[in-house]
């Protein structure tokens, strides 16, 4: 893959043979941004599990102490009092059948996350074919199927993120923006890693955290010493 001049310059700052301590890795990632915009800092965590087995799934959600730096648009499926609670909590869109029609009829996806009350899941299920592939289906494990819609919306707006394994047993999640600086990024990263470690399935055999890489959206990857994270 051909890399640009800026990327190659930043890559020189990284020693590919080194596993960096968290503090060093986070400080380095703030220096390897190559774009003119405020890049997102991402964590890529490879786990020693097999996502094909139900008892080795790793999925959950965690509120990052300093948020993600991104404005998240929340759609809530609820009725009556719960719909009112969602609106007061700051949900961007609230509805029921009308929202299903809008998504199906207009191919409307101007939202980032869906929260639904349990009684609405039969309705939301009709959208499974379009929401599933986009990773937008609400899920109890992620706290997005709940009667406490106000709390769910408030947490999402405050910086709650969902983490889940992909088919290659890697978790890809944002931990903030370059502009946050090393201290805030480190807090967010440590909070994420604590949640992932706590979510270790009982069926896991051998090494749980295989590798951890930090990078900016457009920048090179920095290997983090996973042994020290899991201590």
mmCIF file of the C-alpha atoms, coordinates in Angstrom:
data_MODEL
# 
_entry.id   MODEL 
# 
loop_
_atom_site.group_PDB 
_atom_site.id 
_atom_site.type_symbol 
_atom_site.label_atom_id 
_atom_site.label_alt_id 
_atom_site.label_comp_id 
_atom_site.label_asym_id 
_atom_site.label_entity_id 
_atom_site.label_seq_id 
_atom_site.pdbx_PDB_ins_code 
_atom_site.Cartn_x 
_atom_site.Cartn_y 
_atom_site.Cartn_z 
_atom_site.occupancy 
_atom_site.B_iso_or_equiv 
_atom_site.pdbx_formal_charge 
_atom_site.auth_seq_id 
_atom_site.auth_comp_id 
_atom_site.auth_asym_id 
_atom_site.auth_atom_id 
_atom_site.pdbx_PDB_model_num 
ATOM 1   C CA . UNK A 1 1   ? 0.000   0.000   0.000  1.00 0.00 ? 1   UNK A CA 1 
ATOM 2   C CA . UNK A 1 2   ? 1.357   3.398   -0.995 1.00 0.00 ? 2   UNK A CA 1 
ATOM 3   C CA . UNK A 1 3   ? 1.676   5.822   1.912  1.00 0.00 ? 3   UNK A CA 1 
ATOM 4   C CA . UNK A 1 4   ? 1.843   9.610   1.775  1.00 0.00 ? 4   UNK A CA 1 
ATOM 5   C CA . UNK A 1 5   ? 4.876   11.689  2.735  1.00 0.00 ? 5   UNK A CA 1 
ATOM 6   C CA . UNK A 1 6   ? 3.305   12.867  6.026  1.00 0.00 ? 6   UNK A CA 1 
ATOM 7   C CA . UNK A 1 7   ? 2.422   9.304   7.042  1.00 0.00 ? 7   UNK A CA 1 
ATOM 8   C CA . UNK A 1 8   ? 5.960   8.073   6.367  1.00 0.00 ? 8   UNK A CA 1 
ATOM 9   C CA . UNK A 1 9   ? 7.425   10.966  8.392  1.00 0.00 ? 9   UNK A CA 1 
ATOM 10  C CA . UNK A 1 10  ? 5.212   10.160  11.387 1.00 0.00 ? 10  UNK A CA 1 
ATOM 11  C CA . UNK A 1 11  ? 5.948   6.447   11.058 1.00 0.00 ? 11  UNK A CA 1 
ATOM 12  C CA . UNK A 1 12  ? 9.625   7.202   11.740 1.00 0.00 ? 12  UNK A CA 1 
ATOM 13  C CA . UNK A 1 13  ? 8.650   8.240   15.291 1.00 0.00 ? 13  UNK A CA 1 
ATOM 14  C CA . UNK A 1 14  ? 7.569   4.676   16.036 1.00 0.00 ? 14  UNK A CA 1 
ATOM 15  C CA . UNK A 1 15  ? 9.872   1.722   16.726 1.00 0.00 ? 15  UNK A CA 1 
ATOM 16  C CA . UNK A 1 16  ? 7.925   -1.227  15.304 1.00 0.00 ? 16  UNK A CA 1 
ATOM 17  C CA . UNK A 1 17  ? 9.931   -3.700  17.399 1.00 0.00 ? 17  UNK A CA 1 
ATOM 18  C CA . UNK A 1 18  ? 8.869   -2.081  20.691 1.00 0.00 ? 18  UNK A CA 1 
ATOM 19  C CA . UNK A 1 19  ? 5.802   -2.774  22.839 1.00 0.00 ? 19  UNK A CA 1 
ATOM 20  C CA . UNK A 1 20  ? 5.158   0.609   24.424 1.00 0.00 ? 20  UNK A CA 1 
ATOM 21  C CA . UNK A 1 21  ? 3.844   1.200   27.934 1.00 0.00 ? 21  UNK A CA 1 
ATOM 22  C CA . UNK A 1 22  ? 0.393   2.808   27.925 1.00 0.00 ? 22  UNK A CA 1 
ATOM 23  C CA . UNK A 1 23  ? 1.694   6.260   28.870 1.00 0.00 ? 23  UNK A CA 1 
ATOM 24  C CA . UNK A 1 24  ? 4.332   6.241   26.102 1.00 0.00 ? 24  UNK A CA 1 
ATOM 25  C CA . UNK A 1 25  ? 1.902   4.850   23.518 1.00 0.00 ? 25  UNK A CA 1 
ATOM 26  C CA . UNK A 1 26  ? -0.730  7.487   24.264 1.00 0.00 ? 26  UNK A CA 1 
ATOM 27  C CA . UNK A 1 27  ? 1.811   10.332  24.157 1.00 0.00 ? 27  UNK A CA 1 
ATOM 28  C CA . UNK A 1 28  ? 3.141   8.976   20.868 1.00 0.00 ? 28  UNK A CA 1 
ATOM 29  C CA . UNK A 1 29  ? -0.300  8.631   19.270 1.00 0.00 ? 29  UNK A CA 1 
ATOM 30  C CA . UNK A 1 30  ? -0.960  12.344  19.796 1.00 0.00 ? 30  UNK A CA 1 
ATOM 31  C CA . UNK A 1 31  ? 2.197   13.088  17.789 1.00 0.00 ? 31  UNK A CA 1 
ATOM 32  C CA . UNK A 1 32  ? 1.424   10.769  14.862 1.00 0.00 ? 32  UNK A CA 1 
ATOM 33  C CA . UNK A 1 33  ? -1.715  12.477  13.577 1.00 0.00 ? 33  UNK A CA 1 
ATOM 34  C CA . UNK A 1 34  ? -1.304  13.179  9.852  1.00 0.00 ? 34  UNK A CA 1 
ATOM 35  C CA . UNK A 1 35  ? -4.587  14.864  8.881  1.00 0.00 ? 35  UNK A CA 1 
ATOM 36  C CA . UNK A 1 36  ? -5.571  18.520  9.118  1.00 0.00 ? 36  UNK A CA 1 
ATOM 37  C CA . UNK A 1 37  ? -8.743  17.653  11.046 1.00 0.00 ? 37  UNK A CA 1 
ATOM 38  C CA . UNK A 1 38  ? -8.918  16.524  14.693 1.00 0.00 ? 38  UNK A CA 1 
ATOM 39  C CA . UNK A 1 39  ? -8.398  12.794  14.221 1.00 0.00 ? 39  UNK A CA 1 
ATOM 40  C CA . UNK A 1 40  ? -10.075 10.141  16.331 1.00 0.00 ? 40  UNK A CA 1 
ATOM 41  C CA . UNK A 1 41  ? -7.767  7.919   18.376 1.00 0.00 ? 41  UNK A CA 1 
ATOM 42  C CA . UNK A 1 42  ? -8.742  4.257   18.014 1.00 0.00 ? 42  UNK A CA 1 
ATOM 43  C CA . UNK A 1 43  ? -7.906  1.131   19.993 1.00 0.00 ? 43  UNK A CA 1 
ATOM 44  C CA . UNK A 1 44  ? -7.660  -2.212  18.202 1.00 0.00 ? 44  UNK A CA 1 
ATOM 45  C CA . UNK A 1 45  ? -7.708  -5.132  20.662 1.00 0.00 ? 45  UNK A CA 1 
ATOM 46  C CA . UNK A 1 46  ? -7.095  -8.688  19.459 1.00 0.00 ? 46  UNK A CA 1 
ATOM 47  C CA . UNK A 1 47  ? -8.422  -11.304 21.870 1.00 0.00 ? 47  UNK A CA 1 
ATOM 48  C CA . UNK A 1 48  ? -7.584  -14.968 22.345 1.00 0.00 ? 48  UNK A CA 1 
ATOM 49  C CA . UNK A 1 49  ? -11.194 -16.105 21.963 1.00 0.00 ? 49  UNK A CA 1 
ATOM 50  C CA . UNK A 1 50  ? -13.234 -17.599 19.148 1.00 0.00 ? 50  UNK A CA 1 
ATOM 51  C CA . UNK A 1 51  ? -16.215 -15.397 18.293 1.00 0.00 ? 51  UNK A CA 1 
ATOM 52  C CA . UNK A 1 52  ? -17.869 -18.314 16.472 1.00 0.00 ? 52  UNK A CA 1 
ATOM 53  C CA . UNK A 1 53  ? -18.753 -19.791 19.881 1.00 0.00 ? 53  UNK A CA 1 
ATOM 54  C CA . UNK A 1 54  ? -21.577 -18.203 21.871 1.00 0.00 ? 54  UNK A CA 1 
ATOM 55  C CA . UNK A 1 55  ? -19.760 -18.746 25.189 1.00 0.00 ? 55  UNK A CA 1 
ATOM 56  C CA . UNK A 1 56  ? -16.721 -16.802 23.946 1.00 0.00 ? 56  UNK A CA 1 
ATOM 57  C CA . UNK A 1 57  ? -18.483 -13.651 22.799 1.00 0.00 ? 57  UNK A CA 1 
ATOM 58  C CA . UNK A 1 58  ? -17.136 -10.390 24.203 1.00 0.00 ? 58  UNK A CA 1 
ATOM 59  C CA . UNK A 1 59  ? -19.588 -7.522  24.028 1.00 0.00 ? 59  UNK A CA 1 
ATOM 60  C CA . UNK A 1 60  ? -20.546 -4.688  26.298 1.00 0.00 ? 60  UNK A CA 1 
ATOM 61  C CA . UNK A 1 61  ? -20.588 -0.959  26.813 1.00 0.00 ? 61  UNK A CA 1 
ATOM 62  C CA . UNK A 1 62  ? -18.631 1.504   28.923 1.00 0.00 ? 62  UNK A CA 1 
ATOM 63  C CA . UNK A 1 63  ? -18.869 5.229   29.628 1.00 0.00 ? 63  UNK A CA 1 
ATOM 64  C CA . UNK A 1 64  ? -15.551 6.900   28.800 1.00 0.00 ? 64  UNK A CA 1 
ATOM 65  C CA . UNK A 1 65  ? -14.737 9.506   31.487 1.00 0.00 ? 65  UNK A CA 1 
ATOM 66  C CA . UNK A 1 66  ? -13.933 12.195  28.913 1.00 0.00 ? 66  UNK A CA 1 
ATOM 67  C CA . UNK A 1 67  ? -16.358 11.108  26.186 1.00 0.00 ? 67  UNK A CA 1 
ATOM 68  C CA . UNK A 1 68  ? -15.423 10.449  22.569 1.00 0.00 ? 68  UNK A CA 1 
ATOM 69  C CA . UNK A 1 69  ? -15.370 14.009  21.263 1.00 0.00 ? 69  UNK A CA 1 
ATOM 70  C CA . UNK A 1 70  ? -18.102 13.061  18.815 1.00 0.00 ? 70  UNK A CA 1 
ATOM 71  C CA . UNK A 1 71  ? -21.693 14.291  18.828 1.00 0.00 ? 71  UNK A CA 1 
ATOM 72  C CA . UNK A 1 72  ? -23.827 11.142  18.883 1.00 0.00 ? 72  UNK A CA 1 
ATOM 73  C CA . UNK A 1 73  ? -27.339 11.213  17.410 1.00 0.00 ? 73  UNK A CA 1 
ATOM 74  C CA . UNK A 1 74  ? -29.705 8.983   19.388 1.00 0.00 ? 74  UNK A CA 1 
ATOM 75  C CA . UNK A 1 75  ? -32.958 7.488   18.109 1.00 0.00 ? 75  UNK A CA 1 
ATOM 76  C CA . UNK A 1 76  ? -35.301 6.109   20.777 1.00 0.00 ? 76  UNK A CA 1 
ATOM 77  C CA . UNK A 1 77  ? -38.172 3.715   20.147 1.00 0.00 ? 77  UNK A CA 1 
ATOM 78  C CA . UNK A 1 78  ? -40.654 4.320   22.958 1.00 0.00 ? 78  UNK A CA 1 
ATOM 79  C CA . UNK A 1 79  ? -44.228 5.360   23.636 1.00 0.00 ? 79  UNK A CA 1 
ATOM 80  C CA . UNK A 1 80  ? -46.088 7.416   26.232 1.00 0.00 ? 80  UNK A CA 1 
ATOM 81  C CA . UNK A 1 81  ? -44.192 8.411   29.368 1.00 0.00 ? 81  UNK A CA 1 
ATOM 82  C CA . UNK A 1 82  ? -41.031 6.673   28.168 1.00 0.00 ? 82  UNK A CA 1 
ATOM 83  C CA . UNK A 1 83  ? -41.062 8.717   24.970 1.00 0.00 ? 83  UNK A CA 1 
ATOM 84  C CA . UNK A 1 84  ? -41.365 11.892  27.080 1.00 0.00 ? 84  UNK A CA 1 
ATOM 85  C CA . UNK A 1 85  ? -38.462 10.768  29.289 1.00 0.00 ? 85  UNK A CA 1 
ATOM 86  C CA . UNK A 1 86  ? -36.297 10.142  26.230 1.00 0.00 ? 86  UNK A CA 1 
ATOM 87  C CA . UNK A 1 87  ? -37.025 13.611  24.827 1.00 0.00 ? 87  UNK A CA 1 
ATOM 88  C CA . UNK A 1 88  ? -36.240 15.306  28.145 1.00 0.00 ? 88  UNK A CA 1 
ATOM 89  C CA . UNK A 1 89  ? -32.958 13.332  28.383 1.00 0.00 ? 89  UNK A CA 1 
ATOM 90  C CA . UNK A 1 90  ? -31.831 14.764  25.040 1.00 0.00 ? 90  UNK A CA 1 
ATOM 91  C CA . UNK A 1 91  ? -32.720 12.087  22.483 1.00 0.00 ? 91  UNK A CA 1 
ATOM 92  C CA . UNK A 1 92  ? -32.484 13.462  18.947 1.00 0.00 ? 92  UNK A CA 1 
ATOM 93  C CA . UNK A 1 93  ? -35.380 11.409  17.583 1.00 0.00 ? 93  UNK A CA 1 
ATOM 94  C CA . UNK A 1 94  ? -38.210 9.619   19.402 1.00 0.00 ? 94  UNK A CA 1 
ATOM 95  C CA . UNK A 1 95  ? -40.985 7.545   17.889 1.00 0.00 ? 95  UNK A CA 1 
ATOM 96  C CA . UNK A 1 96  ? -42.427 4.124   17.146 1.00 0.00 ? 96  UNK A CA 1 
ATOM 97  C CA . UNK A 1 97  ? -44.250 2.988   13.979 1.00 0.00 ? 97  UNK A CA 1 
ATOM 98  C CA . UNK A 1 98  ? -43.535 6.368   12.371 1.00 0.00 ? 98  UNK A CA 1 
ATOM 99  C CA . UNK A 1 99  ? -39.782 5.813   12.697 1.00 0.00 ? 99  UNK A CA 1 
ATOM 100 C CA . UNK A 1 100 ? -40.045 2.296   11.243 1.00 0.00 ? 100 UNK A CA 1 
ATOM 101 C CA . UNK A 1 101 ? -41.871 3.739   8.220  1.00 0.00 ? 101 UNK A CA 1 
ATOM 102 C CA . UNK A 1 102 ? -39.288 6.498   7.856  1.00 0.00 ? 102 UNK A CA 1 
ATOM 103 C CA . UNK A 1 103 ? -36.357 4.052   7.883  1.00 0.00 ? 103 UNK A CA 1 
ATOM 104 C CA . UNK A 1 104 ? -38.077 1.577   5.552  1.00 0.00 ? 104 UNK A CA 1 
ATOM 105 C CA . UNK A 1 105 ? -39.654 4.089   3.184  1.00 0.00 ? 105 UNK A CA 1 
ATOM 106 C CA . UNK A 1 106 ? -37.007 6.807   3.032  1.00 0.00 ? 106 UNK A CA 1 
ATOM 107 C CA . UNK A 1 107 ? -33.862 4.754   3.724  1.00 0.00 ? 107 UNK A CA 1 
ATOM 108 C CA . UNK A 1 108 ? -33.308 7.203   6.579  1.00 0.00 ? 108 UNK A CA 1 
ATOM 109 C CA . UNK A 1 109 ? -30.245 6.681   8.768  1.00 0.00 ? 109 UNK A CA 1 
ATOM 110 C CA . UNK A 1 110 ? -29.471 10.108  10.233 1.00 0.00 ? 110 UNK A CA 1 
ATOM 111 C CA . UNK A 1 111 ? -28.700 8.591   13.649 1.00 0.00 ? 111 UNK A CA 1 
ATOM 112 C CA . UNK A 1 112 ? -25.756 6.798   15.245 1.00 0.00 ? 112 UNK A CA 1 
ATOM 113 C CA . UNK A 1 113 ? -27.367 4.594   17.889 1.00 0.00 ? 113 UNK A CA 1 
ATOM 114 C CA . UNK A 1 114 ? -30.785 3.215   18.772 1.00 0.00 ? 114 UNK A CA 1 
ATOM 115 C CA . UNK A 1 115 ? -32.283 2.796   22.239 1.00 0.00 ? 115 UNK A CA 1 
ATOM 116 C CA . UNK A 1 116 ? -35.553 0.909   22.683 1.00 0.00 ? 116 UNK A CA 1 
ATOM 117 C CA . UNK A 1 117 ? -37.849 -0.115  25.508 1.00 0.00 ? 117 UNK A CA 1 
ATOM 118 C CA . UNK A 1 118 ? -38.325 -3.928  25.666 1.00 0.00 ? 118 UNK A CA 1 
ATOM 119 C CA . UNK A 1 119 ? -41.963 -3.671  24.503 1.00 0.00 ? 119 UNK A CA 1 
ATOM 120 C CA . UNK A 1 120 ? -40.756 -1.944  21.305 1.00 0.00 ? 120 UNK A CA 1 
ATOM 121 C CA . UNK A 1 121 ? -38.371 -4.716  20.245 1.00 0.00 ? 121 UNK A CA 1 
ATOM 122 C CA . UNK A 1 122 ? -41.051 -6.563  18.251 1.00 0.00 ? 122 UNK A CA 1 
ATOM 123 C CA . UNK A 1 123 ? -41.468 -3.409  16.214 1.00 0.00 ? 123 UNK A CA 1 
ATOM 124 C CA . UNK A 1 124 ? -37.729 -2.752  15.896 1.00 0.00 ? 124 UNK A CA 1 
ATOM 125 C CA . UNK A 1 125 ? -37.258 -6.388  14.875 1.00 0.00 ? 125 UNK A CA 1 
ATOM 126 C CA . UNK A 1 126 ? -38.983 -5.592  11.569 1.00 0.00 ? 126 UNK A CA 1 
ATOM 127 C CA . UNK A 1 127 ? -35.883 -3.538  10.735 1.00 0.00 ? 127 UNK A CA 1 
ATOM 128 C CA . UNK A 1 128 ? -33.454 -6.346  11.533 1.00 0.00 ? 128 UNK A CA 1 
ATOM 129 C CA . UNK A 1 129 ? -32.365 -6.825  7.919  1.00 0.00 ? 129 UNK A CA 1 
ATOM 130 C CA . UNK A 1 130 ? -31.306 -3.191  7.538  1.00 0.00 ? 130 UNK A CA 1 
ATOM 131 C CA . UNK A 1 131 ? -30.144 -2.445  11.091 1.00 0.00 ? 131 UNK A CA 1 
ATOM 132 C CA . UNK A 1 132 ? -28.253 -5.708  11.691 1.00 0.00 ? 132 UNK A CA 1 
ATOM 133 C CA . UNK A 1 133 ? -25.581 -5.314  8.977  1.00 0.00 ? 133 UNK A CA 1 
ATOM 134 C CA . UNK A 1 134 ? -24.970 -1.727  10.118 1.00 0.00 ? 134 UNK A CA 1 
ATOM 135 C CA . UNK A 1 135 ? -24.523 -2.813  13.758 1.00 0.00 ? 135 UNK A CA 1 
ATOM 136 C CA . UNK A 1 136 ? -27.464 -0.645  14.823 1.00 0.00 ? 136 UNK A CA 1 
ATOM 137 C CA . UNK A 1 137 ? -29.766 -3.207  16.450 1.00 0.00 ? 137 UNK A CA 1 
ATOM 138 C CA . UNK A 1 138 ? -30.404 -2.401  20.130 1.00 0.00 ? 138 UNK A CA 1 
ATOM 139 C CA . UNK A 1 139 ? -29.052 -5.007  22.520 1.00 0.00 ? 139 UNK A CA 1 
ATOM 140 C CA . UNK A 1 140 ? -29.605 -5.591  26.268 1.00 0.00 ? 140 UNK A CA 1 
ATOM 141 C CA . UNK A 1 141 ? -25.878 -6.336  26.775 1.00 0.00 ? 141 UNK A CA 1 
ATOM 142 C CA . UNK A 1 142 ? -25.027 -2.908  25.431 1.00 0.00 ? 142 UNK A CA 1 
ATOM 143 C CA . UNK A 1 143 ? -27.683 -1.291  27.613 1.00 0.00 ? 143 UNK A CA 1 
ATOM 144 C CA . UNK A 1 144 ? -29.666 -0.114  24.594 1.00 0.00 ? 144 UNK A CA 1 
ATOM 145 C CA . UNK A 1 145 ? -32.740 -2.241  25.350 1.00 0.00 ? 145 UNK A CA 1 
ATOM 146 C CA . UNK A 1 146 ? -33.994 -0.831  28.640 1.00 0.00 ? 146 UNK A CA 1 
ATOM 147 C CA . UNK A 1 147 ? -36.936 0.722   30.446 1.00 0.00 ? 147 UNK A CA 1 
ATOM 148 C CA . UNK A 1 148 ? -34.602 3.404   31.800 1.00 0.00 ? 148 UNK A CA 1 
ATOM 149 C CA . UNK A 1 149 ? -34.359 5.267   28.497 1.00 0.00 ? 149 UNK A CA 1 
ATOM 150 C CA . UNK A 1 150 ? -33.429 8.542   30.202 1.00 0.00 ? 150 UNK A CA 1 
ATOM 151 C CA . UNK A 1 151 ? -30.330 6.980   31.774 1.00 0.00 ? 151 UNK A CA 1 
ATOM 152 C CA . UNK A 1 152 ? -29.392 5.236   28.514 1.00 0.00 ? 152 UNK A CA 1 
ATOM 153 C CA . UNK A 1 153 ? -29.639 8.463   26.499 1.00 0.00 ? 153 UNK A CA 1 
ATOM 154 C CA . UNK A 1 154 ? -27.734 10.476  29.133 1.00 0.00 ? 154 UNK A CA 1 
ATOM 155 C CA . UNK A 1 155 ? -24.891 7.920   29.223 1.00 0.00 ? 155 UNK A CA 1 
ATOM 156 C CA . UNK A 1 156 ? -24.614 7.773   25.435 1.00 0.00 ? 156 UNK A CA 1 
ATOM 157 C CA . UNK A 1 157 ? -24.495 11.559  25.241 1.00 0.00 ? 157 UNK A CA 1 
ATOM 158 C CA . UNK A 1 158 ? -21.842 11.569  27.986 1.00 0.00 ? 158 UNK A CA 1 
ATOM 159 C CA . UNK A 1 159 ? -19.551 9.254   26.020 1.00 0.00 ? 159 UNK A CA 1 
ATOM 160 C CA . UNK A 1 160 ? -20.802 5.698   26.342 1.00 0.00 ? 160 UNK A CA 1 
ATOM 161 C CA . UNK A 1 161 ? -19.377 3.394   23.680 1.00 0.00 ? 161 UNK A CA 1 
ATOM 162 C CA . UNK A 1 162 ? -20.153 -0.167  22.734 1.00 0.00 ? 162 UNK A CA 1 
ATOM 163 C CA . UNK A 1 163 ? -17.384 -2.692  22.182 1.00 0.00 ? 163 UNK A CA 1 
ATOM 164 C CA . UNK A 1 164 ? -17.816 -6.014  20.418 1.00 0.00 ? 164 UNK A CA 1 
ATOM 165 C CA . UNK A 1 165 ? -15.728 -8.603  18.605 1.00 0.00 ? 165 UNK A CA 1 
ATOM 166 C CA . UNK A 1 166 ? -15.617 -8.670  14.830 1.00 0.00 ? 166 UNK A CA 1 
ATOM 167 C CA . UNK A 1 167 ? -15.253 -11.900 12.837 1.00 0.00 ? 167 UNK A CA 1 
ATOM 168 C CA . UNK A 1 168 ? -11.472 -11.807 13.243 1.00 0.00 ? 168 UNK A CA 1 
ATOM 169 C CA . UNK A 1 169 ? -11.738 -11.601 17.071 1.00 0.00 ? 169 UNK A CA 1 
ATOM 170 C CA . UNK A 1 170 ? -10.688 -7.952  17.171 1.00 0.00 ? 170 UNK A CA 1 
ATOM 171 C CA . UNK A 1 171 ? -12.435 -5.086  18.967 1.00 0.00 ? 171 UNK A CA 1 
ATOM 172 C CA . UNK A 1 172 ? -12.186 -1.700  17.221 1.00 0.00 ? 172 UNK A CA 1 
ATOM 173 C CA . UNK A 1 173 ? -13.296 1.309   19.292 1.00 0.00 ? 173 UNK A CA 1 
ATOM 174 C CA . UNK A 1 174 ? -12.680 5.069   19.539 1.00 0.00 ? 174 UNK A CA 1 
ATOM 175 C CA . UNK A 1 175 ? -11.106 6.374   22.763 1.00 0.00 ? 175 UNK A CA 1 
ATOM 176 C CA . UNK A 1 176 ? -11.239 10.106  22.023 1.00 0.00 ? 176 UNK A CA 1 
ATOM 177 C CA . UNK A 1 177 ? -9.722  12.779  19.813 1.00 0.00 ? 177 UNK A CA 1 
ATOM 178 C CA . UNK A 1 178 ? -6.085  13.814  19.358 1.00 0.00 ? 178 UNK A CA 1 
ATOM 179 C CA . UNK A 1 179 ? -6.976  17.221  20.828 1.00 0.00 ? 179 UNK A CA 1 
ATOM 180 C CA . UNK A 1 180 ? -7.871  15.562  24.160 1.00 0.00 ? 180 UNK A CA 1 
ATOM 181 C CA . UNK A 1 181 ? -4.188  15.270  24.995 1.00 0.00 ? 181 UNK A CA 1 
ATOM 182 C CA . UNK A 1 182 ? -2.340  12.320  26.518 1.00 0.00 ? 182 UNK A CA 1 
ATOM 183 C CA . UNK A 1 183 ? -3.858  12.451  30.027 1.00 0.00 ? 183 UNK A CA 1 
ATOM 184 C CA . UNK A 1 184 ? -7.523  12.319  28.984 1.00 0.00 ? 184 UNK A CA 1 
ATOM 185 C CA . UNK A 1 185 ? -6.822  9.729   26.268 1.00 0.00 ? 185 UNK A CA 1 
ATOM 186 C CA . UNK A 1 186 ? -5.007  7.586   28.822 1.00 0.00 ? 186 UNK A CA 1 
ATOM 187 C CA . UNK A 1 187 ? -7.986  7.773   31.233 1.00 0.00 ? 187 UNK A CA 1 
ATOM 188 C CA . UNK A 1 188 ? -10.383 6.737   28.462 1.00 0.00 ? 188 UNK A CA 1 
ATOM 189 C CA . UNK A 1 189 ? -8.114  3.940   27.251 1.00 0.00 ? 189 UNK A CA 1 
ATOM 190 C CA . UNK A 1 190 ? -7.610  2.499   30.743 1.00 0.00 ? 190 UNK A CA 1 
ATOM 191 C CA . UNK A 1 191 ? -11.374 2.608   31.375 1.00 0.00 ? 191 UNK A CA 1 
ATOM 192 C CA . UNK A 1 192 ? -12.011 0.724   28.127 1.00 0.00 ? 192 UNK A CA 1 
ATOM 193 C CA . UNK A 1 193 ? -9.351  -1.902  28.846 1.00 0.00 ? 193 UNK A CA 1 
ATOM 194 C CA . UNK A 1 194 ? -10.685 -2.489  32.377 1.00 0.00 ? 194 UNK A CA 1 
ATOM 195 C CA . UNK A 1 195 ? -14.144 -3.161  30.908 1.00 0.00 ? 195 UNK A CA 1 
ATOM 196 C CA . UNK A 1 196 ? -12.780 -5.550  28.265 1.00 0.00 ? 196 UNK A CA 1 
ATOM 197 C CA . UNK A 1 197 ? -10.705 -7.431  30.855 1.00 0.00 ? 197 UNK A CA 1 
ATOM 198 C CA . UNK A 1 198 ? -13.740 -7.692  33.162 1.00 0.00 ? 198 UNK A CA 1 
ATOM 199 C CA . UNK A 1 199 ? -15.779 -9.083  30.237 1.00 0.00 ? 199 UNK A CA 1 
ATOM 200 C CA . UNK A 1 200 ? -13.407 -12.050 29.793 1.00 0.00 ? 200 UNK A CA 1 
ATOM 201 C CA . UNK A 1 201 ? -15.546 -15.149 29.070 1.00 0.00 ? 201 UNK A CA 1 
ATOM 202 C CA . UNK A 1 202 ? -15.189 -18.078 31.468 1.00 0.00 ? 202 UNK A CA 1 
ATOM 203 C CA . UNK A 1 203 ? -14.609 -20.386 28.470 1.00 0.00 ? 203 UNK A CA 1 
ATOM 204 C CA . UNK A 1 204 ? -11.439 -18.520 27.438 1.00 0.00 ? 204 UNK A CA 1 
ATOM 205 C CA . UNK A 1 205 ? -8.306  -20.665 27.329 1.00 0.00 ? 205 UNK A CA 1 
ATOM 206 C CA . UNK A 1 206 ? -4.748  -19.370 27.197 1.00 0.00 ? 206 UNK A CA 1 
ATOM 207 C CA . UNK A 1 207 ? -3.820  -15.726 26.691 1.00 0.00 ? 207 UNK A CA 1 
ATOM 208 C CA . UNK A 1 208 ? -6.882  -13.454 26.659 1.00 0.00 ? 208 UNK A CA 1 
ATOM 209 C CA . UNK A 1 209 ? -5.437  -10.193 25.329 1.00 0.00 ? 209 UNK A CA 1 
ATOM 210 C CA . UNK A 1 210 ? -3.247  -11.092 22.350 1.00 0.00 ? 210 UNK A CA 1 
ATOM 211 C CA . UNK A 1 211 ? -2.343  -7.593  21.155 1.00 0.00 ? 211 UNK A CA 1 
ATOM 212 C CA . UNK A 1 212 ? -3.355  -3.949  21.504 1.00 0.00 ? 212 UNK A CA 1 
ATOM 213 C CA . UNK A 1 213 ? -2.664  -1.249  18.930 1.00 0.00 ? 213 UNK A CA 1 
ATOM 214 C CA . UNK A 1 214 ? -3.418  2.467   19.192 1.00 0.00 ? 214 UNK A CA 1 
ATOM 215 C CA . UNK A 1 215 ? -3.664  4.668   16.123 1.00 0.00 ? 215 UNK A CA 1 
ATOM 216 C CA . UNK A 1 216 ? -5.244  7.843   14.840 1.00 0.00 ? 216 UNK A CA 1 
ATOM 217 C CA . UNK A 1 217 ? -7.807  7.630   12.017 1.00 0.00 ? 217 UNK A CA 1 
ATOM 218 C CA . UNK A 1 218 ? -5.176  8.195   9.343  1.00 0.00 ? 218 UNK A CA 1 
ATOM 219 C CA . UNK A 1 219 ? -1.972  7.504   11.261 1.00 0.00 ? 219 UNK A CA 1 
ATOM 220 C CA . UNK A 1 220 ? 0.325   4.504   11.845 1.00 0.00 ? 220 UNK A CA 1 
ATOM 221 C CA . UNK A 1 221 ? -0.292  1.899   14.539 1.00 0.00 ? 221 UNK A CA 1 
ATOM 222 C CA . UNK A 1 222 ? 1.512   1.860   17.898 1.00 0.00 ? 222 UNK A CA 1 
ATOM 223 C CA . UNK A 1 223 ? 1.823   -1.476  19.715 1.00 0.00 ? 223 UNK A CA 1 
ATOM 224 C CA . UNK A 1 224 ? 0.940   -1.367  23.418 1.00 0.00 ? 224 UNK A CA 1 
ATOM 225 C CA . UNK A 1 225 ? 2.438   -3.758  25.966 1.00 0.00 ? 225 UNK A CA 1 
ATOM 226 C CA . UNK A 1 226 ? -0.669  -5.839  26.688 1.00 0.00 ? 226 UNK A CA 1 
ATOM 227 C CA . UNK A 1 227 ? 0.997   -7.709  29.564 1.00 0.00 ? 227 UNK A CA 1 
ATOM 228 C CA . UNK A 1 228 ? 1.200   -4.521  31.616 1.00 0.00 ? 228 UNK A CA 1 
ATOM 229 C CA . UNK A 1 229 ? -2.404  -3.580  30.823 1.00 0.00 ? 229 UNK A CA 1 
ATOM 230 C CA . UNK A 1 230 ? -3.750  -6.847  32.153 1.00 0.00 ? 230 UNK A CA 1 
ATOM 231 C CA . UNK A 1 231 ? -1.716  -6.759  35.370 1.00 0.00 ? 231 UNK A CA 1 
# 
